[in-house]
Amino acid sequence: NDVVFVFTNDEENGQRGARAALDHPWLKDTLIVLGYEGRGTYGPAYMFETSPNNYELMKELAASGAPAHSSSLMYAVHDQTPNSTDFEHFKEAGFLGYNVAFVGGLGYYH
């Protein structure tokens, strides 16, 4: 299976990198988008957002044995912040996936 890595920029200025990536022809065959965020400076990665209809994806993640950390509270907190992420554009475009972030050292971020 092919893997395409998309490194976006300009997240803080309108997420122009993510929006431009959606127009790339390689993404038409993309099955899953994994968003990796840094909301702090260290720590474990917590899954805080997923796409709709994610049952099969979450089942595969659980079966993988990866040390996944998440709860529904994480999205509820994220949803109340004024922050958005590049993943949101992919989710709105109908991609299946999830978004993770590390949050330790939040006071030292940016």
N, C-alpha and C positions, 0 to 999 in steps of 0.2 A: 504494500500500500504506500502511495506517495504521501509525504508530509510536506506541507507548505507552511513556512514560518512567515508571519507578517509582523514586522516591527513598525509600529505607528509612532508618529510624533505629533506635536501640537495639541496634545490632549487638553491642556489648560487654556488654549486659545480657540475653542470651538470644535475640538476633536476632528480637525480637518484631515489628519492622517487616516483615521478609521473610515471616515466618509469616502475618501479617495480610494481606499483599498477595496471598498464594496464594488467599485466599477472595474476591478481587474478581472480579466477573463479566467484566470486560474481559480477564482472563487466559485465559479458556477458549478464545479464538481465537488466542492467542499462539503463534507458531511458533519463535521464537528468543529466548533470554535471553542478554544480554551483561553480565557482571559486571565492574565497574570498581572496583578496590581501590587503596588507598594503603598500602603496607607500608613506605614511607619518605617522603621529602619532595621528591624530584625524580627525574628520569631517564626513560629510555624505558620504555614499557609492555611487560612480558613476559607472554605467555600461559603460565599455570602449571597450568591445570586445564581439562578439557573434559568434555562429557557423553559417554556411550556412543553408539555408532552415529553418529559424527561425520564420516564420510568425505566426504559431500557438502558439509557445512558447511566443512570444511577445504579442500576443492577450490575452493570459491567464494572463500574468504579468500585463497588463494594466487593465484587468477586476478585478484583485485581490484587487485593491485599495492601494497597497503598494506604498509608496512615491518614485517611481523610478526616477532617474536622469540620463539622457544620451543625447548624440548627436553624430552625425557621426564624428564630429571634434575630439572627444575623442579618437577614434581608429586611426584616421589619425596622431594624436600626438604620441600615443603609438607606432605606426608602425615605426616612425622615430627614436625611441630611440634604444639603443643597448640592452635594457632589454627584457627578455622573461619571461614567467610565466609557471607554471605547467599546466594551462588550455590549453595551446597550444598543448601539447601532446595528451590530450583528444580530442581536436578539430580535430587534424590531424588523429586520430584513428576513426573519424566519429561520435563522440558523439554530441548530441544536447545540447546546454547550453549557458551560458554566464558568463562573468568575471566581477567582480566589485572590486573597491578599494576606500579607503579613501586617500585623498592627502593633507589634512591640515598639516602644520608643516613639509613639505617635507625636509627642511633644517636640521631637527633633526633626520631624519630617518637614521639608521645605523650609 
